[in-house]
Amino acid sequence: MSFSTLFTDPQHHHTRVMRLLLLLTFVLLIPACSELYGYECEIDTDCPSLTFCDKGICQPIAQECKEKDYCDGLCVDLDRSDGHCGQCGHACSKESTCCHGKCVPIKKKECNGIDDDCDGYVDKGCPEHPCKKEEEGKTQRCAVSGQKGVCAQGLRTCTNGEWGICKADNVGAKQETCNGLDDDCDGLIDEDAKDCVRPFTRPILIQSPASETGLFRVKGIAADPLGVIYMIFEKQLFIQRLRTDLYLEKFADLGTEQSTPSDIHVSKSGYIYITESQLHIIRRIDTNGNVKTFAGTLGTPGEDDGDLQTATFDTPSAIAEDSQGNLYVVTNRGKLIRKIAFGAPTTVSRFVGRLGSAEATDGGKEKATFSRITHIALDTHDQLYVIDDETKLRKITQNGSVETLIHPSHKKHTDGPLHEATFGKLAGLAIDSSNNIYLSDNNVFGAIRKIDKKNNVTTLAGEKALIRKTPGFQDGDGTTTNITKRAVFSTLSDIALDGRNHLYVYDKGNRALRMLSLDENKVTTIVGSPQEEEEQKTTRNYKTQPFGPASMLVHSNVLYTTEPNSHYIRSYSLTKPFTSKVYAGTQIGDRDDKLSVSQMNMPYDIDVCLAGKRAGRLYVVDTQNSKIKEIDPTAGIISTLGGKTKGFQVGAVETAKYNAPTSVLCDPKGNLYISDTANHIIRVIDTQDMDSVFVGSPKSPGKKDGTRRQASFNQPRGLTFDRAGNILIADSGNHSIRRVTLEGKVQTIAGSGERGYVNAIGSQAKFNNPTDLTVDQQGNIYVADTGNHVVRKITPKGVVTTFIGKANDSGYKTGPTESVQFNDIAGVWWHNQKLFISDSHNGIVLVYQP
């Protein structure tokens, strides 16, 4: 049909008119529909009038907002609401500025530790190292630039509100003595001093320039506005402070051995608050380091509300502060949030959360539940954000309404809009004065993520994807595409912000404190030592701080240490240039491959075969995988020799089953002996790759001497040979040392079988969970008496004495043998007239030289 026919035909003319009317009606209705709801949005201004943006969709506003403005979930008059400045397009007058949600008069910048003009930077243009009025004329310990050891000891004086230049104490270099100090100023401590225990790896010093020390295992960090860092540690009874001149010092003693600090917070008033989970209290420390109980009843768990004297807490953990100075404390193993509201009197009450539920439920105050809150922070509007179960970020309003913003995801690391971004294991949380949220994310090997005010997610530092295949320790740019210049982390933990756009992060896998400059987007290490070499894989022995070293082996002038919690093996050259590197393993897993990409799950012990078909190969017990691994050093390959799944089964080694093996020992013929700890037996893998029970009763713990299966053990651990070729066993569950001949006859040579600490002969002596042992050329046995925190010595005649340390006196101290303190002795190894000792919890390998 032609166009003219269609236009002139009456019937078709009527049809055409109706179609045009329908089209016109549809076009006219489009604006009306847009005034309703259902359209996608990101912020309220994306939506038409009488609607607001709710979870990405325009929704109609409540009737009461028709005459007011809808802003951030509230109906307010923005022309008269100072509490909503800077939000929803509302600006302050010329005479005022928007500061933390309120229009306030513009103030002149002062040097007072406060962001007076609310520009996001505290004390801009003020002295770099300010001191207080009451400190005028006083001195403090400091480090002289360019010096090491005792030569770096100096003092600086507070003059006109600023700490002056550090001046030397006139302590020059001198001959080394056994005192835990670097007397000759060469960067090493007590080297060549006789009858002395000294650091082999990076030393840990309580008062020192940050460049010369390692760190204890950090539990939490906090920063004041000027960038002074406060740290609490696991199993250490003090708070350490890192000043802005990068000098570490003890800030406060916590006093009691039962102290178990969980979190630390620097308040706006200058007080330091710490939560004590096992003591069930909140403690407060003033600016002079004086500690007192602030809230809760010592040793009494509970959920009682009331004033500071009557309220009780149950395992308080994370703590944060709102804009009014009120505190929020996570209690009951992450189930509740309690509020400490300052006033007359100061009161404690339940803010949100319920007991009795293991699930995380969103909703109102009476409905919402938490799984296990680990971190908490507040924005300038006093909205709370918490990390729950290490996988969720949840938002809590002041009326107690809870919403989950980040859900668990097993997808690859993804940036973008918050509802599309993916995260891994969340380990730290902080919020800046502009309400940007920062998270430490262990999706790969550690990254710092940012959620801005528009809910866009970006990665500021660290790797977005598994590019390197291995953890690392490298400073550099946060997001550069050049791998050699990019900052690299291992496993991240707590984070903190100061008032000068610096974000601090504890790099747990590297035992280091790192700083990310948010202005420059660069990462630097404050405490710790990044790798020096070109390939970023090796560093000097004395600059390396291992993470939880355990068992050791010396072979071909190389010391190997297992690091179960890092899931790898580290090596240290005992000859020049004295370098160390990660030898095998990258992260938790079970991957047989090249050493540089291999994966293990808590490798605990290592040995080498010197003869037979296994000569030159290393053997590792991969404890949590319940496998025996074989390393070919020439090929650089690791493979599984034995172990299929956890259990008990003997026979062909490839089908054998073990249960948490912890030690391996190779005899001169190439037979391998295995401490199958959870099966309570010693196994043997012969040179024909057949596995069998050597001694002990499978899955039947006991303490019985005898032959072969007539004997019994209780969680046997470390193995070594005595001078006659017999096998010595640290029978940890029986608190005894056992000896087994190669014919399978078992005899107890020391230890009564009861836990304790007694120096005596043979069975009259008492040990506490011995875990490892080694033998010197004279046949003396050295025992890692882990539970007593000492190294014991057993002479060939069975006389047991304390060789190094003080019983039941845990801590960290080097020097003369009688004053040394350990925290968790995990391994001992005698080599070339020296005793190497691994202190797992302190993260250090020590060496004793007679």
Buried (B, 14 or more C-beta within 10 A) or exposed (E): EEEEEEEEEEEEEEEEEEEEEEEEEEEEEEEEEBEEBEBEBEEBEBBBEBBBBBEBBBBBBEEEBEEBBBBBEBBBEBEEBBBBBBBBEBEBEEEBBBBBBBBBEBEEBEBEBBBBBBEBBBBBEBEEBBBEEEBEEEBBBBBBEEBBBBBBBBBBBBEEBBBBEBEBBEBEBEEBBBBBBBBBBEBBBBBEBEEBBBBBBBBBBBEBBBBBBBBBBBBBBBBBBBBBBBBBBBBBBBBBBBBBBBBBBEBBEBEEEEBBBBBBBBBBEEBBBBBBBBBBBBBBBEEEBEBEBBBBBEEEBBBEBEEBEEBBBBBBBBBBBBBEEBBBBBBBBBBBBBBBBEEEEBBBEBBBBBEEEEEBEEEEBEEBBBBBBBBBBBBBBBBBBBBBBBBBBBBBBBEBBBEBBBEBBEEEBBBEEBEEBBBBBBBBBBBBBEBBBBBBBBBBBBBBBBBEEEBBBBBBBBBBEBEBEBBBBBBBBBBEEEBEEBBBBBBBBBBBBBBBBBBBBBBBBBBBBBBBBBEEBBBBBBBBBBBEEEEBBBBBBBBBBBBBBBBBBBBEEBBBBBBBBBBBBBBBBBEEEEBBBBBBBBBBEBEBBEBBBBBBBBBBBBBBBBEBEBEBBBBBBBBBBBBBBBBEBEEBBBEBBBBBEBBBBBEEBEEBBBBBBBBBBBBEEBBBBBBBBBBBBBBBBEBEBEBEBBBBBBEBBEBBBBEBBBBBBBBBBBBBBBEEEBBBBBBBBBBBBBBBBBEBBBEBBBBBBEBBBEBBEBBEBBBBBBBBBBBBEEEBBBBBBBBBBBBBBBEEEBBBEBBBBBBEBBBBBBBBBEBBBBBBBBBBBBBEEBBBBBBBBBBBBBBBBE
